[in-house]
Amino acid sequence: MASASFQGTKINPTRLHRSQLPFFMFLIPFATLMILPILFIFNHAFKPRSELFAYPPRFFVRNPTFDNFNELSRLVSASGVPFSRYLVNSLLVTIIGVTLAIFITAFSAYALSKLKFRGKKLLFEINTLALMFVPIAVQIPRYLIIARSGLIDTYAAHILPMIVMPVAMFLIKQFIDQTPNEIIESAKIDGASEMQIFFKIVLPVIAPAIATVGILAFQIIWNDVSTSVLYINDESKRTLAFYMQSLTSIQGNNVAGQGMAAAASLIMFVPNLVLFVFLQGKVMNTMAHSGIK
């Protein structure tokens, strides 16, 4: 009904309509600005050495080359450290971390939204308060907790600090709040358990928010370097993000290092872009519902 009414007013027509031209004139400049950093990452990674330090600086590459990737590959081969080990570590902690982050935040949001228990309001206020803390502000207490829990040099040190996401819990709770209580009460009368209600009724409703949380968690865990620096001493348990940074920093003081840094940045960026492209529809739904809310 809402979609039909929008189309009736030409706000969202099925085909391009001249009434939309003002929207395009307004949005295209902003979209161009948003895509420029992505274009720069791709162009910078393929620039030859002469263009990396050209003056005035060039945004687009004129003579693309794979030299930066070849140099990075040569350094990886000469380092004596298996590249696959870091890649497997990153995939392992990212997959487990994203899965745990989604389920823990979704279950917590469901409990705070639909269940009745003592301290519920206080817990939600604590989560809201946690939104104000930047990661650097909790670095020391987090390290003390990890160290005293005996998690130093374990994969759990990569995962556990990352799965606590107050923003994600807040976002999913906003979605679950939109689920009518009457539907849940009807399901309980029919004998459905809380888990059945969650997976069969609530989960389809919050699918867009789940996709958004998945992207956020993936970006945080995949690109995380600080955990390998602070909590991991065993080289075989460090991740790809740390490996790429350490490789490029070794050569960071010369020209070749700048090219490898650009290539490494592109390699780390591509998985984020691919994930977002596949889930962008769900993310847009999340933003739309959040705005309506």
Secondary structure as the mmCIF struct_conf table of DSSP 4:
data_model
#
loop_
_struct_conf.conf_type_id
_struct_conf.id
_struct_conf.beg_label_comp_id
_struct_conf.beg_label_asym_id
_struct_conf.beg_label_seq_id
_struct_conf.end_label_comp_id
_struct_conf.end_label_asym_id
_struct_conf.end_label_seq_id
HELX_RH_AL_P HELX_RH_AL_P1 ALA A 2 GLY A 8
TURN_TY1_P TURN_TY1_P1 THR A 9 LYS A 10
BEND BEND1 ILE A 11 ASN A 12
BEND BEND2 THR A 14 ARG A 15
HELX_RH_3T_P HELX_RH_3T_P1 ARG A 18 GLN A 20
HELX_RH_AL_P HELX_RH_AL_P2 LEU A 21 ALA A 45
TURN_TY1_P TURN_TY1_P2 PHE A 46 PHE A 46
HELX_RH_AL_P HELX_RH_AL_P3 ARG A 49 LEU A 52
TURN_TY1_P TURN_TY1_P3 PHE A 53 PHE A 53
BEND BEND3 TYR A 55 PRO A 56
BEND BEND4 PHE A 59 PHE A 60
BEND BEND5 ARG A 62 ASN A 63
BEND BEND6 PHE A 66 PHE A 66
HELX_RH_AL_P HELX_RH_AL_P4 ASP A 67 SER A 79
BEND BEND7 VAL A 81 VAL A 81
HELX_RH_AL_P HELX_RH_AL_P5 PHE A 83 LYS A 114
TURN_TY1_P TURN_TY1_P4 ARG A 118 GLY A 119
HELX_RH_AL_P HELX_RH_AL_P6 LYS A 120 ALA A 130
TURN_TY1_P TURN_TY1_P5 LEU A 131 MET A 132
HELX_RH_3T_P HELX_RH_3T_P2 PRO A 135 VAL A 138
HELX_RH_AL_P HELX_RH_AL_P7 GLN A 139 ARG A 148
TURN_TY1_P TURN_TY1_P6 SER A 149 GLY A 150
TURN_TY1_P TURN_TY1_P7 ILE A 152 ASP A 153
BEND BEND8 THR A 154 THR A 154
HELX_RH_AL_P HELX_RH_AL_P8 TYR A 155 ILE A 159
HELX_RH_3T_P HELX_RH_3T_P3 LEU A 160 MET A 162
BEND BEND9 ILE A 163 ILE A 163
HELX_RH_AL_P HELX_RH_AL_P9 PRO A 166 ILE A 176
TURN_TY1_P TURN_TY1_P8 ASP A 177 GLN A 178
BEND BEND10 THR A 179 THR A 179
HELX_RH_AL_P HELX_RH_AL_P10 ASN A 181 ILE A 189
TURN_TY1_P TURN_TY1_P9 ASP A 190 GLY A 191
HELX_RH_AL_P HELX_RH_AL_P11 GLU A 194 ILE A 197
HELX_RH_PI_P HELX_RH_PI_P1 PHE A 198 VAL A 202
HELX_RH_AL_P HELX_RH_AL_P12 LEU A 203 VAL A 205
TURN_TY1_P TURN_TY1_P10 ILE A 206 ILE A 206
HELX_RH_AL_P HELX_RH_AL_P13 ALA A 207 TRP A 222
TURN_TY1_P TURN_TY1_P11 ASN A 223 ASN A 223
HELX_RH_AL_P HELX_RH_AL_P14 SER A 226 LEU A 230
TURN_TY1_P TURN_TY1_P12 TYR A 231 TYR A 231
HELX_RH_3T_P HELX_RH_3T_P4 GLU A 235 LYS A 237
HELX_RH_AL_P HELX_RH_AL_P15 LEU A 240 ILE A 250
TURN_TY1_P TURN_TY1_P13 GLN A 251 ASN A 253
BEND BEND11 ASN A 254 ASN A 254
HELX_RH_AL_P HELX_RH_AL_P16 VAL A 255 ILE A 292
#
